[in-house]
Amino acid sequence: MKATRHVYRFLLALFVALSLTPITAFAEVASQQNDAEIDIPIITVDNAMEAQSILESQSTASEISAQAVAIHVNPVVIRSGFSTHCELYLRWSSADLINSFRAKNIRISAQGLLNPTEYASWGDGVSYRYYGFTAANAGSKFVGGFSIPTDVSTVRFTAVDFQAFDMRLATWVSSSISTPVAVN
C-alpha cells in the first residue's frame, strides 16, 4: 500500500515536472536580453528610387544556409539630399520567416563618449515597442524620421533588448545587429 502511494507520488511529480518544462524553456528564450551599440554611416541619397535600391540591396533568403537560425539586422540611416532630414530603417535577412521586431529602446545619437547628442529615440526603455511587417526572409522596416545636422556623417545606433519574432520557432529570438555594408 505504501509502495503504491510512493509510485503515485513519483508519477504525479514527474508529470508536473514535464508539464512545466516547455514554459520554462520559453521563458528563457524570451528573457534573453540583446543590447547592441554600433556606429553606422549616414547614406545620402538624391531621390526615393535611390533610397529604395539601397534598402533592397541585401542578402536574399537563397544565400542563407537552410540550417541557419540567425537573424541578421543592419540599421541604415538615409539622409534626403543635403537636408537635415534622415530616416532609420532596419534591414534583415534570415533563413526563417520574420514578421516583427521589438525593442525596449532604439536610439540614434552622436558618437561622443561624454554626453553625446541624442538625435532620436523610440521606446521608454522599460516596455517593448513593436515594429510589425509582412512575414519575409529579408526586407527592411521603417522605424522613424528625425533631424541630424548636415556636417554629421556617422551616428551611434543603440538598441536595448532587441528581438525578432521567428515564425518557424513561434517565439522571440535575439538577433545580431551589425554595421551595414558600405554603399557607393
C-alpha positions in Angstrom: 0.0 0.0 0.0 2.8 2.4 0.9 4.7 1.4 -2.1 1.7 2.1 -4.4 1.3 5.6 -2.7 5.0 6.3 -3.4 4.7 5.3 -7.0 1.6 7.6 -7.4 3.5 10.5 -5.8 6.5 9.9 -8.1 4.4 9.7 -11.2 2.5 12.9 -10.2 5.8 14.7 -9.5 7.2 13.5 -12.9 4.0 14.7 -14.7 4.1 18.1 -13.1 7.9 18.5 -13.9 7.4 17.5 -17.5 4.4 19.8 -18.0 6.3 22.8 -16.7 9.4 22.2 -18.9 8.1 24.0 -22.1 7.0 27.0 -20.1 10.5 27.3 -18.5 12.2 26.9 -21.9 10.0 29.6 -23.5 10.7 32.0 -20.6 14.5 31.6 -21.1 14.3 32.3 -24.8 12.1 35.4 -24.3 14.1 36.7 -21.4 17.5 36.8 -23.1 18.4 40.5 -23.4 20.2 41.5 -26.6 21.6 45.0 -26.3 23.6 46.5 -29.2 25.6 49.7 -29.8 27.3 50.3 -33.1 28.4 53.3 -35.2 26.8 53.5 -38.6 27.4 55.8 -41.6 24.7 58.1 -42.9 23.9 57.4 -46.5 22.9 60.5 -48.6 20.5 60.0 -51.5 19.1 62.3 -54.1 15.7 60.6 -54.7 13.3 57.9 -53.5 14.4 55.5 -56.2 18.0 55.6 -55.0 16.9 55.0 -51.4 14.7 52.1 -52.4 17.6 50.4 -54.3 19.8 50.8 -51.2 17.2 49.1 -49.0 16.7 46.3 -51.5 20.4 45.6 -52.0 20.7 43.0 -49.3 21.1 39.3 -48.8 18.3 37.2 -50.1 16.9 34.0 -48.4 18.6 31.8 -51.1 22.0 33.0 -50.0 21.4 31.8 -46.4 22.1 28.3 -45.2 18.8 26.4 -44.6 20.3 25.2 -41.2 20.9 28.7 -40.0 18.7 30.2 -37.4 20.5 33.5 -37.2 18.7 36.7 -37.9 21.0 39.4 -39.2 19.8 43.0 -38.8 21.6 46.1 -40.3 20.4 49.5 -39.2 20.6 52.1 -42.1 20.3 55.8 -41.8 19.3 57.6 -45.0 19.6 61.4 -45.5 17.4 63.2 -48.0 19.8 65.1 -50.2 21.7 67.9 -48.3 18.9 68.4 -45.8 18.9 67.6 -42.1 16.0 65.1 -42.6 17.1 61.5 -42.0 15.2 58.2 -41.7 16.1 55.0 -39.8 15.5 51.6 -41.4 16.2 48.1 -40.1 17.2 45.7 -42.9 17.1 42.0 -42.1 17.9 38.6 -43.5 17.1 35.2 -42.1 16.6 31.6 -43.1 13.3 31.7 -41.3 10.3 34.0 -41.8 10.3 37.0 -39.6 7.2 39.2 -39.1 8.2 41.8 -36.4 10.9 43.3 -34.3 10.6 44.6 -30.7 13.0 46.6 -28.5 12.7 48.4 -25.2 14.6 51.4 -26.8 16.2 52.3 -30.1 18.3 55.4 -30.0 20.3 57.4 -32.6 23.0 59.7 -31.1 26.3 61.4 -31.7 29.5 59.3 -31.4 30.9 61.2 -28.4 31.6 59.5 -25.1 30.7 62.3 -22.7 27.0 63.4 -23.1 26.5 62.6 -26.7 23.8 64.5 -28.5 20.7 62.3 -28.9 19.0 62.8 -32.3 16.1 60.3 -32.0 14.8 57.7 -29.5 11.9 55.2 -29.8 10.7 53.4 -26.7 10.8 54.1 -23.0 13.5 51.5 -22.1 11.1 49.6 -19.9 8.3 48.1 -22.1 8.7 46.8 -25.6 7.9 48.8 -28.7 6.8 46.6 -31.6 7.6 47.0 -35.3 5.4 44.7 -37.4 5.6 43.9 -41.1 4.6 41.2 -43.7 6.5 38.0 -43.0 9.6 37.5 -45.1 13.1 36.1 -45.1 14.6 39.5 -45.9 13.5 43.1 -46.2 13.5 46.5 -44.5 11.3 48.2 -41.9 11.0 52.0 -41.5 11.5 53.0 -37.8 11.2 56.7 -37.9 12.3 60.1 -39.2 14.5 62.6 -37.4 16.9 65.5 -37.9 20.7 65.4 -37.9 23.0 68.3 -38.7 24.4 68.2 -42.3 28.0 68.1 -41.0 27.4 64.7 -39.2 28.3 61.7 -41.4 28.2 58.8 -38.8 25.9 58.2 -35.8 25.7 55.7 -33.0 22.8 53.2 -33.1 21.8 51.7 -29.7 19.1 49.0 -29.2 18.1 47.8 -25.8 16.7 44.2 -25.6 16.3 43.9 -29.4 14.5 40.8 -30.6 12.8 39.4 -33.8 9.8 37.1 -34.0 10.8 33.9 -35.7 7.6 32.3 -37.2 9.1 28.8 -37.5 10.1 28.7 -33.9 7.0 30.7 -32.9 9.0 32.7 -30.4 11.0 35.9 -29.9 14.7 35.4 -30.5 17.8 37.6 -30.2 19.2 38.8 -33.4 22.7 40.0 -34.4 22.9 43.7 -35.3 25.8 44.7 -37.5 27.2 47.6 -39.4 25.6 47.9 -42.9 27.6 47.3 -46.0 29.2 50.5 -47.4 27.2 51.8 -50.3 29.0 53.7 -53.1 
